[in-house]
Amino acid sequence: MLSDFPCNECGLCCSNINGISELQDYDQGDGVCKYLKDNKCQIYENRPEVCRVNIMYQKHFSSTFTKEAFYIENLKICRELQSNFGIPTNKLIKLDYIDKKQE
């Protein structure tokens, strides 16, 4: 089982926050978080819960998902964002974890 979400720090989730009600005050007007600078979160230690996969799982989803299933759903979204934005195949978040579980 994974201990932490395997984020590869591509920044796409922080660059596409429009439509996320919890983050509307963070949107600089173009869907990009105003705290994203040089692809790094300037408030990482104090970022909102919705930006924390592990906290979101523990507080809001542990009664309906296993941690593994929650990670898989988040990994699918990450991979879709990366594919849609033309991230080179060798830089895409690894789905080995998902692929092994779906065999």
C-alpha positions in Angstrom: 0.0 0.0 0.0 1.1 3.5 -0.7 2.1 5.7 2.3 1.9 9.0 0.5 0.3 10.1 -2.8 2.9 9.8 -5.6 2.8 13.4 -6.8 5.4 14.3 -9.5 5.0 18.0 -9.0 3.9 18.9 -12.5 1.8 21.8 -11.2 -1.2 21.1 -13.4 -3.6 20.7 -10.6 -2.6 24.2 -9.3 -2.9 25.6 -12.8 -6.5 24.4 -13.3 -8.4 25.5 -10.2 -11.3 27.2 -11.9 -14.5 25.5 -11.0 -13.2 24.3 -7.5 -15.4 26.3 -5.1 -13.0 25.9 -2.2 -10.3 27.5 -4.2 -12.1 30.5 -5.8 -10.3 33.0 -3.6 -6.9 31.5 -4.8 -7.6 31.9 -8.5 -5.6 34.7 -10.0 -8.3 35.1 -12.7 -7.1 32.6 -15.3 -7.6 29.4 -13.4 -4.1 29.4 -12.0 -3.5 29.5 -8.2 -2.0 32.9 -7.2 0.4 31.0 -4.9 1.9 28.9 -7.7 5.3 30.4 -8.6 7.9 28.6 -10.8 5.8 25.5 -10.5 6.1 25.4 -6.7 3.4 26.2 -4.1 4.4 29.2 -2.1 2.1 28.2 0.8 2.8 24.5 0.6 2.9 24.0 4.4 -0.3 26.0 4.8 -2.2 25.0 1.6 -5.9 24.3 1.8 -7.2 20.8 2.7 -8.5 20.4 -0.9 -4.9 20.5 -2.1 -3.8 17.7 0.3 -4.7 14.3 -1.1 -3.9 12.5 2.2 -5.8 14.9 4.4 -8.8 14.8 2.0 -8.8 11.1 2.2 -8.5 10.9 6.0 -11.1 13.6 6.7 -13.7 13.2 3.9 -13.3 10.0 2.0 -12.0 7.2 4.3 -15.6 6.0 5.1 -16.4 5.5 1.4 -13.1 4.6 -0.3 -10.1 2.6 0.6 -6.9 4.7 0.5 -5.8 2.7 -2.5 -9.0 3.4 -4.4 -8.9 7.1 -3.5 -5.3 7.3 -4.7 -6.2 5.5 -7.9 -9.0 8.0 -8.7 -6.7 10.9 -8.0 -3.9 9.3 -10.2 -6.4 9.0 -13.0 -7.2 12.7 -12.8 -3.5 13.6 -12.7 -2.8 11.5 -15.7 -5.7 12.9 -17.7 -4.6 16.5 -16.9 -1.0 15.6 -18.0 -2.1 13.9 -21.2 -4.5 16.8 -22.1 -1.7 19.3 -21.6 0.8 17.5 -23.7 3.2 16.3 -21.1 5.7 14.0 -22.7 5.0 10.3 -22.1 8.3 9.9 -20.1 7.2 12.7 -17.7 3.6 11.5 -17.1 2.8 10.4 -13.5 3.4 6.7 -13.3 0.3 4.5 -13.4 2.1 1.2 -12.6 0.3 1.2 -9.3 -3.1 1.4 -11.1 -2.1 -1.0 -13.9 -1.0 -3.7 -11.4 -4.2 -3.4 -9.4 -6.4 -3.7 -12.5 -4.8 -6.8 -13.9 
